[in-house]
């Protein structure tokens, strides 16, 4: 890639939203330094997906940071609570579900900030969306803006910008955008509770939102379902 | 301790500032859940000090979270840079030194936020001070307030308060306050570069600031120096 591309840190989970965000950062001309986390999630298959996504979309680097979120408990994604299945669409928008991981995006953004400061990157990308989402408080635009302010004050990155390019997009719009940028959604993984072979369950909140997005576009999700 | 004490998370490094902060949180009537980090610091002896401080000051719990800050590099506290010694006092207040760890307090506060949310604690204590300090941007009051705002918006803790009770205190005032609350500074460790036996160097910025504080009070620092 050209040497004059400014560096940016891109949070990359291996799901469809962060893959699309990485493609957007690349198209905007950034050298994208992808950052993923091994945080005790039961769906660690997403890290293998993140690796594939980072290389196919031309990330400048990809780091996986191991953090011990599971020791605090309090979430179905890291602790021994059941992942809810087949929730009706109306319920998805209602309240904070048990799959919420306390302060997860705050922690992810804090690490992204450290990485950005060392790289001298003034741009961080995160694929949160406040439209077809699971009701997590740390996906709201006012949180992203507040964290950006904290990041500017707490580092030497006074010009920091936190980009959340999907914040106003529904899943169908995200998919359409990503397809236009060449994202292969067949290698992304969104499921909260995949089987041992990595196939998605098709029934958790994340699968339902994703499948509905493809359906609204009249497309089939290319990812494997069990 | 009485069952009706509200929980608070207290960031505890094992140094004199965080020990004093823990004593202040206890005196204010909180059940103090202490949180320390193994982050690749070269002065890991402070974790043993944190353990002693937590138990002698009656913390309700003490957790040590391992995080991988060293992999980002960029600091003399985690990477292979030399810790500056014998810097003249005027220089200590000038610019961001190489011992600054990028975004460290942001990361520590993010974990404290996760811990607080799971505990249902609406109070977090951090022992930053903007008076006799090393010029780190993440010790400034405006950063603390901005992070508090982000924490309120990014979690279910709308009533969150981040207490920084030392923010306006010089080292001498911190020591006087702690002594009044029964803090044994002989078990705290502040040095950035202790010897193998855990004795302080007496010459890094942290030692210089600490020693000057005791000197201004006409007291001798009870911690061991090499």
Interface residues (C-beta under 8 A of the other chain):
Chain A: X63 X65 X66 X67 X68 X69 X71 X72 X73 X74 X96 X101 X102 X103 X104 X105 X106 X107 X109 X110 X111 X113 X114 X115 X117 X118 X137 X138 X140 X142 X143 X146 X147 X149 X150 X151 X153 X154 X155 X156
Chain B: X63 X65 X66 X67 X68 X69 X71 X72 X73 X74 X96 X101 X102 X103 X104 X105 X106 X107 X109 X110 X111 X113 X114 X115 X117 X118 X137 X138 X140 X142 X143 X146 X147 X149 X150 X151 X153 X154 X155 X156
